[in-house]
């Protein structure tokens, strides 16, 4: 009984310390306006899937892209951004949404601090999907709060960053040998949303020539995922998936930043 109580006390202290770290974290990210808030909140969605991708790469023993180092950076960035968003928002509904994200993050942070294993990854994937959903809800609230026509476009462009990592993380889990009966549906849904969102951005009046060039690069990278989806996933090496997803992420991040910058001119 004493051992059980000691274990529970230890878990409580870990959670308390983590909450304290998030709430008192000295923000390296400074949010100056509503459009930047949408961009920052949108990155949180991407981080949920990038962490899963890195976790799977580490689990496979694949060091391409330095996934162990990247995972730690992503964890730090997620916590930094969460603290910045909590500091920025004054609306009760939005703050409550971020507090849900904060609560969901605690057990995920614990799993990510442990050695990756197939026994834990199913729970991690489910928890990260919940965190993704909560992060998306927070982003939508920030988008509505902005009251600007660019808010929705920044939301869509930012979501593409997440989808690039989601498609890659699903592939990584498949290559690792993690059996997910909903793999095809999850991948199909992500690819469909990515494709339709790309068309929305291409036809937007807010898309400049510079952004259009970036979107064309993204389209070329996306074709690799389309080809992979039509073949046996295990034939494709993880390094190719990792590289193309990172190319898409970098280009979509640049595009998103340009949408934000054009709004503030």
Helices and strands as residue ranges (DSSP letters): H 2-24, H 34-60, H 67-88, H 92-112, H 118-146, H 149-176, H 183-202, H 209-229, G 233-235, H 238-264
